Amino acid sequence: MDIPIKYDHKSVEKKRYHYWMKGNYFSSYPDERIPYAIVMPPPNVTGILHIGHMLNNTIQDVLIRYARMKGYNVCWIPGVDHASIATEAKVVHQLKKRGLSKILLGREKFLYHVMKWSNKHKNIIFDQLKKFGCSCDWNRTQFTMSPKLSQSVTKVFIDLYNKGYIYRGYHVVNWDPEAQTTLSDEEVFYKEHIGKLYYLKYKIKGEENYVTVATTRPETIFGDTAICYHPDDIRYDHLKGKYAQIPIVNRYIPIIQDSYVDPNFGTGCLKITPAHDIHDKNIADKHKLEIIEIFNKNATLNEKGLHYQGLDRFEVRKQVIEELNKLEFLNSIEKINHKVGFSERTLSVVEQRLSLQWFLKMKKISIPAVEAVKSGDIKFYPKKFHKTYLKWMSQIRDWNISRQLWWGHRIPVYYYGKKINDFVVAENLDQALEKARHKSKNPYLSYNEIWQDPDVLDTWFSSWLLPLSVFDGIYHPDNHEIIYYYPTEEIVTGSDILFFWVARMIISGFLLKNHKPFKRVYFTGIVRDYENNKISKSLNNSPNPIDLINKYGADAVRMVLMLKNSVGKDFHFEEKICLQGKNFSNKIWNAFRLIQSWKVTKNQYAPDYSLLAIKWLKNRFYYVLDIFEKSFQEYRLDESLMILYKFVWYDFCSIFLEIIKPIYGSKCVAEMVYSNVVKFFENILKLLHPYMPFISEEIWNLIKIREPKEALIISSWPEKKFYDYDILVSFERATEIISKIRNIRNQNHISHKARLVLFSIRKKEKEYDPIILKLANLSEIVTVSKEPKNVPFFSFLLDTDQFFLSLDQKRCSYNHMDIVKIENKIQYFYNLLSMIRKNLYNNKYVASVPKNLLLKERKKENDTLNKIDKLKVYLKFLKKNR
């Protein structure tokens, strides 16, 4: 068989993925086997995948391929997420560059453009996943805006509304002024920011006195409805029941007391702006204060802002401070370090704003989800996230599920009047009209008098249903697929969406199915660049994974990502690490080429060293398999791969093949030896396959012609067997002897072709002498009772055993060039010694340099003298045996 000298990853990857697809190896249907299902965290259709997606999906593929070879009925469901805010923002930006506007286009035409974008990027993402080698069941591809999943979302909304869990109400919400939509608490991230704390004076009504408040947001004074201090703060007892006048606005507001106020912050007095701060809103509700909204949707001031109407909030802040200063209402300004909230999707500063929205009550429905994690029914890897999860769940608030967007699952609510409760919840317009006629007691209500809520549901309201909805378990809760595949096995995801997605899926599983949605959660670390920034699409700091694959190969990139990733730990990615994976691929390929180059001869005698090597590697393989499995099953996937990497590189290639390979000038090996080598190599390919599927499948099919049912992807995983650990210990001792002999050769410039004699004083462990003879290139090993006489040697110790290495006088002959080479080496070290001593014998130098440097120089002198002495012994021997 003509095997290419170099491993061509591009042609292999294309050929092998086609081979798997043609063989239908990724498909899954319920049968008698034990199911193993994973739902892929669906990437957003906002662009191409980044290196974080590659890590996440490689981990899933490793787990899936391992389970498939273990005999499970594997079902890995791929999909993409419509990502309401992020995708809408991308399309709006794209249309803007073409001179088009979302509003002018209208909802229907705009959604046509979004769907076109989504279809394009959905196909790009799926193509990229295939390039990674992901063995997903492509017959089960999901899109969170597909008709099937949309139906499930609508049904859940209606059911939860009918049960009283979903309600409509006014709340202070997080508002994204750029996307002009609400955000959940989890969609806001906070940054430390050095800002300013402004001390403003409010005149007491009927007095010439003032009360001073401290605020970071002077532009919100137009929405102030009270000043508040702590009831126990005696400094302000004289203000009880009084009123203060807001500067510029000149409106009077009450001075009240509430235990929420921190007496140690600022002046101990707080201005209350209920429409734009959740805590202020809570105080306002308690004290029945007026609520004044001052911001438009784009964070400019409305008519309540007086002469600042229409100006951006940050421009107003600057101008208000100037005006307050002129009016002498600004007492002082000081710097303050505080946290500022940003929208995760648009990166704009989030505004808190009173708004009428749809909410899902979370406290009650989260109780089973808390118990499932507490009891260990659902396991987290690493365990540290248990605490984070339970803390968040204990503080859970109602989920704001409505978004002021056009792209997404439209809220199934229909309005028919001006009153707040003039609405019905229904699957479609026909049902809504029937319900509205009944509720309004108006049988003549027509289609043009009823309209659907323009808002859509939070993206995560579809994602939280995925373990159920992908198996049609919401519309048909007892269908054979949901019964067979649910609950799924793992969810592999980043810790940054623990609350967005993982917690909510657990809640929905118990709420809608009364059962956990999955058994385990594997949290990947966050992939960061070398400036410690999270690699993400929004920061545009990820290398293109396809470029990396084209350059290094999918297996190479997969391998280094898995080696660098420890469960739950962040790591820094840079391109150069991919070289390790490429080198390993080449190592495997070259090992295969070496084996294939041998000529198999029947009835040939197998040398002792080959038989010993086979015996050792058999035990070594089952030892490695045992520790590999333990690491793998505890999700230490990086450790299991490193175990395998060292086994292949060192044990199999550097030791076993070196022992087995025919002696120089021959390519013949005994049939028995060759069959064992191939058997070991096939088992190695099985262990490699989950991590490096392309090269392993390629070599598997090149070793011999296989039937489709014999493909590596569906081959059986090696079974654990007994291994003799004592054999491994003895063999390791033999390799230590070989290593010491090789070091002596290197240090003393003895050619590796020169045959040596090893004298040894040993009590036992001589079984592996044939291997030592071959790998150390010895002519013989002689057992002696004491140190040999009249023979120049290099000695070394191994525990209590003594060894003396000498040149084989019978087999060595040296020419004049060998002697000249050693003489030159001796002269080189004499010159080096002279330079070292020039410093050491200089009193000024000795007195001035640090002690540690002086000790290094003295050690260097001693080492050089030792090298000269050894070379002189070697030179004397050469001259004697010339």
N, C-alpha and C positions, 0 to 999 in steps of 0.2 A: 504494500500500500504506500502510495506517495504522500508523505506527510510534510506539510510546509515547515520550513526551518523556523520561521517566526510565527507566533500566534497572531492571527488576523481577527481581532475581536469584532470588527464591523461585520464581516461576512458571517461569522459564527452566530452573532446575536440575531441577525436577520433570519438566518436559516433555522435556528433552533426555536425561535418564537413562533415561526410559521409551522414548524413541526409539532409544537405543543397545541397550537390552535387547531390544526388539521386533525390531530388525534383526540380533540375534545376533552383533554385532560383536566381542564379547569371547571367543567360543568358539574353541577350537583343537583340531585333529585332525592327526595326521601326514599330510603330503602332500609334494609335490616341492620346496616352498620350504625355505629355510634356517631351522631352528628358533631361537627365542630364548625361553628359559624362565627364569622367576624363581620361587623359592619364597618366599612371604611369611614373615618371622619371625612365628610365630603369637602374637598377643597372649594374655595369660592371661585365663581366663574369671572374673576376680575382680571385674569391675565394668565401668564405661564406659571408653572410650579417653581418653588425655590428650594434651596438645599434642605430646609426644615421639612418640607413635604417629602423629600427624597428619603430622609432619615426615617420618618414616621412610616412610610409605606414599605421601606426595606425591612423594618422590624416586623411589620405585619406579614410580609411575604416569607420571611424566615420562619415565623411561627406556623404559617399556613403550609409551607412545603414540608416542614418537619412533621406536622400532624398528618398530612396526606401519606407520607411514607410510613407513618405509624399505623396506618390502616383505618383512620377516621374518614367519615364522609364529609369532606371539607367544602364549605360554602363561604366564599369571601365576596361580599357584595360591594361593588364599586359605585361611586356616585359623585355628584357635584352639588354644591349649594348655590341657590340663586343670590344670596347675600344682598339683601335689599338696599341698604344704605350705600355700601361700597360700590356695587354694580351700577346703581342709579347715578352716583356721583361720577363714575367713569364715563358713562354714556352722555350725561349732561355736558361734561368737559369736551368729549369728542364732538358732539353736535355744535357746541359753542365755537370750536375751531372752524367749523363749516358754515358759521353764520346762522345756525338754527337754534331755536329756543324751545325748551320743553313745553312752556305754557302756550306758545303760539302754535306748536304742533298739535296740542291736545292729547288727551290720555291715550286714545286708541292708536294714533300714529306713533306716539312716543314709545308705547309698549312694543310696537312692531320693531323699532330700532333696538330696543333692549333685548328682545327675543333673538334677533339676528346676531347681536353681540354674544349672547349667552350660548347659542348653538355653535358659533365659531370657536369660542374658547373652551367649550365643553369637549369638542373634538380634539383641540390642541392638548388639553389636559389628559384625555384618555390615551392619546398617542404617546405622550410623555411617560405615562404609567407603564405602557407596554415596553418602551425603551428601557425602563428600569428593570424589566423582567417580572413585573407584578403578575402573579398567576390568579387573577380575579375571574369570577364567573361573569363574563361579558354579556351573557344572556340575561343577567339580572341587573343591568345598569340602571341606576336611579338618578333622578333629578328632582330636587325638592319642589319644583314648580310643575311637575308632571301632573296630568289629570288625576291619576290614581292617588298620589300623595296629597294633592290639593283637596280631593274629596274627603280624605281622612282628617285633614286639618279642619275643614269646615264642620265635619260631624263632631269632632272633639269640642270645638268652640260652642256649638249649639248644646251639646250634652252638658258641658260644664256650666253654661249659662242657666240651663233649666234646673240644674242642681243647686244653683245659688253661689257657685264659686267665682263666676265672672260677673263683674259689675262695672257700671259707668259712673265716674265721679270726678270732682275737682280735687286736684292734688298739685303740690309744687313738684315739678318734674325736672329732670335734666334735659336741657334744650340745646340742640346743635344749631347755631345760627346760620352755618353755611349750608348744611343739608336741610335745614328748617324742619326738623323732626325731633321727637322725643328720643331719649336714650335710656336704657336701663342703667342701674348703678354699675353693673359689670362692664358696660361699654365706655365707662369714663376712667381714664387713668390720671394719676396725680403726679405732679412734678414739684420738687422743692423750688421755691422762687423767692428771691430777695425783692420785696416790694416796699411800699410805704404805708405807714400808719398815720392817718390824719386825725388831729384833735380839733373837733368842731364845737363852737359855742352856740347853744340854744338859749334864747332869752326866756326867763321865767315870766309867765303871764302876770301882769299887775305889779311887777317888781323891776328893779334895775339890775338884778342879779342874773347870772347865767349858770347853766349846767353844761359841763363839757363831756362829750362822748368821743370815743376813739373808733375809727372805722377804716377799713382798707378800701371801701367803695363809696366815696362821697357822691358819685353820680346817681346813687339810688335814693338821695334825700327826698326826691319827688314822690316816692312811694312810702315814706315813713308814716306810721300811724300811732306810734307810742315811743316813749323812752322808758327803759326798764332797769331796775337795780335789784340786788339780792335783798330779801326781807331782813336778813341779819346784819346788813351793812349800815351801821349807825351813822356813818358819814352823811347819808342822804335821808335821814329820818325827817328832816325839815321840808323835804319835797313831797312827802306823802299827800296824795290827793290833789296835787297842783297840776298845772298845764305848762307846756313849753311851746315856743313859737319856732317853726322850722325856718332856718335862714333861706332867703331868696323866695321860697314858696309863701312864707308868712301865714301858714295855716297852723292852728293850735292843735296840739296832740297831748293826750294824758300821760302823766308820769306814773308808772305802775311798778309793782314788785313781783319777781318770780325767781324761784330757786334755781332755774336754769343758768342764770347769769353768773359768770365767774368774777368775783370781786377783785381778783388779782390781775385781770386782763385790762390793759388800758387804764381808764379812770374808774372802772367798776360800773360804769353806766353804758348801756347798750341801746342803740337805736333799732327799732323794730320795723322791718320792711317785709310784711307777711307774703306778698306776692312773689318774692324773689329769694326766699331762704326757707328751707324746710323747717328749721328750728323756730324761726320767727313765726311761721304759719301755725306751728303747734301752740305757741304762746298766744297768738291772735285768737285761735279757736277757744282757748281756755278763758280768755278775758273778753271775748266777743268784740274784737277790734275790727275796724274797717279794713278792707283789703283793696289796695290800689295797684293795678298793673301799669307799669310805665314803659315796657319794652314792646316794640314790634317784633315780628318773627325773625327779622334779620339783625336783631340786637341794636337797632336804632331806637331813639326815644320817640314815644307817641305824643299825643297832645298834652298829656299830663306833665311832660317835660318842659312846658311853657316855651320860652324862646329857644330852647335847645331841641325842639321837635325836628326829627329827621336826621339828626347827627348821630354818628356811631358812638357807642357807649364809652370807648376809650378816649375819643376826642372830647366828649362831654366831661369826662373826669378831669382832663387838663384845663378846660375852660372854666369849669365850676370852681376849681381850686383858685384860679386867678380872680374870679368874681368874689368868692368868699374872703379872699385876702384883702381885696379892695374895700369890702364892706366890714372888714375887721371881725369876721366870724371865724377866721382860721387862727387857732391858738399856736399850734406847732406841728411839725412833721418829723417823724423818725423812721428809720429803716426797720423792717421786720422780715423775718424768714418764715414763710408760710407756704402751704400747698395750694396749687392751682389745678383745677380739673380741666382735662382736654378730651375731646372726642377721639375715640380710638380710630375711627374711620377717616375723618376729615382733618384731624389735628387742630381744629379750632377750639378756642376757649369756651367751655360749656357755661351756659347761663342757667340759673334756676328760675323757673317760670311757672306761674299758676296756670293750669290747663285742664280742660275737660277731656279725660282719656278713659280707655278701657283697662281694667286691672283684673288680675287673677289672685284670689286669696291663697296665700302660700302656707301659712302657719300650720293649719290642721293637716293639709295633704302631705306635708313634709315629714310627719312623725314616723311612718313606716320606713321611709328612706334613711332616717337617722338610725333607727334600730337595726337596719340591715347591715350598716357599716360598723356600728358599735359591736354587734354580735359576731362579726367576721363572716357573715353570710356573703357579703361582697368584700373582696380583699383588694387592698391598694398596694401597689408596688412603686416606690418604696413606702413603708408604713408611715413615714413622717406626715404624709398628706391626710391621714385619718384626723389628726388634731385640727388641721386647717379646715377640713371639710365640716367637722362637727361644730367648730366655732362659728363658721359662716351660717350653718343651718340653724344654730341657736339664735342668730340675729336676723333671720330671714324676714324680708318685708314683702308686701304685695308686689306682684310683678306687673309693671306697666307694659302691656302687650300690644298697644296700638302705636303705629308709626305714620307720620304725615308724608307718605311717599305714594308713588303710583306703582312701583315695581314690587310685587309681593302678593301674598294671599289676601285678597280683599276681605275686609271684615264682613261677615254675613248678617249685617244689621241693616234694616230698611226703615226710613223715617217717613212720617205722613203728616206731621204737624209741627207747630212751633214750641210746644211744651217739652220739657226735658225728658219726659217719659213717653212721648209720642213716637215709639219705635217698636218694631218686632224683630225677632231673630229667626231667620229662615234660610233654607238651602238655596232658594232661587226666588226670582221675582214673582212667579205665580203663587208659590206657597206664601210668600210675604204679603201679597195683596189679600189673599184669603184671610190670613191672620189679622192683618191691619183692619179689614172690614169688620171682623168680629170684635177686635179690641176697641175700635173707635165707635162701634155700634152704628157705622155708616155703610150700609150695603151698596151704596152708589159710588164709593171711593174708586177712582180709576187709576190706570197705570201711570198717567202723567202727573198724578198727585202723590206718587210714592217714589222715593229715590234711595239708592244704596249709599251707605257710609263711604266716603271717598278714601278713607285711610286703609292701610294694610296692616297685617299682623307682623310683629317682631319676627325676624328671620329664625330665631331660635325656637319659636312656637311650632315650626315645622320640624326642625332638627331634633327636638326633644322626644318626638314620636317615632324616630327612625327604627329602633329595634322592633317595634310593633308594625309600623306602616309598610316597611319593605316586604313583609310577609303577608300583607293585607289583613293584619290582625285586628284592625279597628272596625272596618266594615264587615268583615267575616271573622269574628273572634275565635271560631272553632274550626277553621279550615285546617287541612292536613299539614300544611307547611308551617303554620304558626305553632301547631302542637308538636311537630317534629323538631324544628330548629330553635324554638324559644325555651329558655333564655339562651342568648348567645354566650360564647366563651369569654373572649377578651374585648376590651376597648383599649386601643393604643392611641394615646393623645398627649398633647402638651399640657403641663400643669396650669398654663395660663387660661385654659378654658374649663377648669374644674367646675366653676360655678355656672358659666354660660351654658354648658352642655352636659357634663357628666352628672352633676347633682340633679339637674332637671330631668334627664333621662331616667334616673333612678326613681324620682318622684312620679313621673308619668307611668313607669312600669307597674308600680304598686297601685297607683290611682286607677288605671284603666284595665290592668290585667291581674291585679292582686298578686303579682310575682315580680321578683327582680328581673331587670332586662338583660343583665350579663353577670358573670361570676367573678371576673377579675378586671382591674383597671391597671394598665401599664402606663406610667407617666414617663414620657421622654424628657430629657433635659431640653433647655432652649439652646438652639444653635446661635452662637454669637460671632460677630466679626472681631478683628483684633483690636478694635477700640471699645470692645465690650458692649456694643449695640446689638440688640436682638436682630437677627436676620429676618427681614420681612419685605413684602412687596412695597409697602408704603415708603420705606426708607431706601428702596432700590439698591440694597447693599449685598445682594446674593449673587454669587457666580451662576451663570446659566448652567443648570444640571446637564442639559443636552450637550453643551460644549465640552463639559468634563467627560461625559460618556464617550463622545467622539474621539477625544484625545487619549483617554486612559483605558476605556472599556467599562461597561456597566458593572461587571464583577469587581473590578479594581476599586471603583468608587463605593460600591456597596460595602466591600470589605473594610475599607478604612473608616467609613462612617460607623460601622458596627464596632470596630476596635476602639474608636474614640468615645463612643457613647456608653455611659454607665446609667442605669435606670435612675431617673429623677435628677440627674446632675447636668448642669449646663456645660457646654464645651465650645472652644473656639475653633473655627474652621478656617483653613487656608489651603489653597490649591496644591501646594507642594506635597502634602501628606498623601495625595493620590498616587505618588510614585511608589510608595510601599506596596500598594495594591497591585500596581502594574508589574512590579518586580516579582511579586508572589505568583501572579498569573503565569509569567514567563518561566518561573521555577517549576511549576506544575507541568507546563507544556514540555519543557526540556527533559523532565524526568520521564514523561511519557515517550518522548522521542528516543531517549536512551534505551528504554525497555524494548521498544519496537525495533530497535536496530540489532538486537541480539538474534543469533541463529540458534534455534532449538534443536538439540540432538538427542535422539532416543538412546536409551541404555548407556548414556554417559554417566560416569561416576560423579557424584556430587561431593565437592571438597568438604572437609570438616568445618571450615570457617563458614561455608554457606549453610550447612545444616544447623550450626550454632546460631547463626544470624536469624534463620527462619524461626527457630525455637524462641529466641529472644523477642523478635518483633511480634510474634503471635501473642505472647504474654503482655508485651508493651501495649499493643493495640487494645486489648480488653481492659487494661488498666486505664488507658486514656479514655476509652468509651465510657467507663464508669464515672470518672471525674467530670467528663464532658457533660454527661446526662444530668449529674447533680447540679452543676452550674446552670445548665439550660433550664431545668425545671424550676429553679429559683429565680429565673429571669435575669441571671447574670450573663447575658448573652455576649457581652464583650469578653468576659473571662473564658467562656466556652470556646469562643473563636480563637483566642490567644493560645489556649491549650492545643487546639487543632493546628494552628499556624506553626507552633514550635514542633509539634509531632511531625508534620509534613516536611518542614524545612530541615530540621536537625536529625530527628530519628530516622525518617524514611530516606530522605535524599542524601544528607551528609554522612550518615553512618551505614544504614542498611544497604543502599545501592552501591556504596563504595566497597562494601564487603562482597556483595553478590556479583558485581560486574566482572566479566572475564578479565583475566590477566592481560597485560599490555601485548598488543599484536594479535589477539584473538577476539572473536565475537560470539563464540559458542558457549552456550549454557545448557546444563542438563534439563530435560523436560520437567522433572520433578521440581527443580528450583524455579524454572520459569512459571510454572502453573501456580506456585505459591506466591511469587512476586505479583502476578496478575490478580490473584485473589485478594491480596492485601491492598493493592492499588484500587480495586473496585470498591472495597469497603471504605477506603479513604474518600473516594469520589462520592459515596453515599453521605458521609459526614459533611463533606464540603458543599453538597448540593443546595441546602437551604440558604447558605450564605453566597455561594458563587454558582448560580444555576447554569449559566451558559457554558462555561468551559468544562464543567463537570459532565453535563449532558453530551457535549461534543466528544470528549475523550471516551466516555462510556460507549458511545456508538461507533467509535473508531477502533476500539479494542477488538470488537468482533461484530458481525452482522446481528442485529436484534430485530425481533418481531415488535410491532407496535405495543403489544401487551408487556413487553420487556423494557420499556423506556425507563430511564433512571427516575424520572419525576414520580412514577407510580411504583417503583421498586420497594421492597420491604426494608425497613430500617434494621441495621445489624442488632442481633439479640445479645444481651450481656452473657458472658461466660466466665467461668473460673479462670483466674490468672495466679501464677506463682510469684509473689512479690519478691521472694529471695532471689529468683533468677534476675529480676530487674536490678536488685542491689549489686549482685555479683557482676553483672554486665557493666553497670555504671562504674564500678571500680576498674574494670578493664579499660574503659574509655578514658578514665583519669590517667592511667599509665600511658596510654597512647598520647594524650594531650601533653604530658610532661616531657615525653621523648621529642615530640614535635617542637615544643618550646626550646628544648636544649639545642636542637638543630638550628632553629631560627636565631637564637642568641649567639651561637658560636659559628654561624656561617657554614654549617655542614650541609652539603648538598642533600636534597631529599632523595636523590638517586643512590647516594652512598649507602651500602649495606652495613648495618651495625649489629653488634652482639649485645644482648642484655643479660647481665648476671644478676641473679636475684636471691635474696635471703627471705623466703616466704614460708609461712606455716601451711597455707592452704590456698584455695581459689586459683587453680591453674587450668580450669576447664576452658577458659576463653583465650588461652595462649595462641591458638591458630589465628584468631582475629587480630591479636596484638601483633603477631608476626607480619600479617599482611598489611594492616593499616599503618604500622610504624616502620615498615620496610626493614625488618630485621632478618638476618640470616639464621639466627637461632636464639633461643632463650635457655640459659644454663642456670640450673639451680646449684648454689654454692652454700657452704656453711659459714664462710667468713669472707671478708673483703679480698678480692683477687689481687695477686702480687705480680709485679713486672708487666702490668698492662695499664697504659694510660686510660683513664675513664672519667666520666662525669657522673656524679652520684646524686640521687634524690631519695626522699622518704615518702612513704604513703602510710600514714598511721605508724604501726610498728615494723612494717616491712621495709627492707632496704634494697635499692636497685643501683646497679653500676653499668653505665652505658659506654661501650667501647667500639672503636672501628673494627670491622672484621679484617684482620690482617691477611687472611687467605684470599679474600675476594677483592681487596682494594689495591689499585695501582694508580699512582698519581704522576702527572707530568710536571714539567717546570712551571707552567702557567698557574697551576693550583698553589704552588709554593710562593710564587711572586705575589699572588693575590692576598695570601695571608700575611706576608711580610709587609705589604702596603697597608693592610688593615692595622697591623701592630704599630707602624709608623704614624698612622693617622691618630691613634689613641695616645701615643707618646706626645704628639703635638698638642692635642687637647689637654693632656695632663700638665704640660708646660704652661699653658694659658691659665689653667685653674690655679696652679701653684704661684704664678706671678702675683695674683691677687692675695692668696692666703699667706704668702711670705712678706706682704707689704703691711707694715705696722699701721700706717695711716688708714688703709682700707679696712683692716681688722677692727680698728677703734671706731670707725665712723658708721659701718653698716649695721642694720638691726641684727639682733641675735638669731632670729629665725632664718634670715638670708645667709648668715655665716654658716649655720648648721647645714643648710642645703648645699653650699659649696663644698663643705667637708665630706658630705655624703657622695657628691659627684666625684670627688677625688678618689674616694674608696672604691666606688663602682668602676671607675676607669681602670684602676690598678687591677681589680679582679678580672676585668675583660682582657687586659694585657697578659695576665698570668695564664688564663685559659687558652688564649690564642698561641702562646709560646709552647704549651703542652701539645696542642694540636700540630704546630709547625714541626716540633721535634719528631712527632710520630710520622708526619708526612715524609720528612727527610730520611727517616730510618727505613720506610717502606717504599721508597722511590724505585 
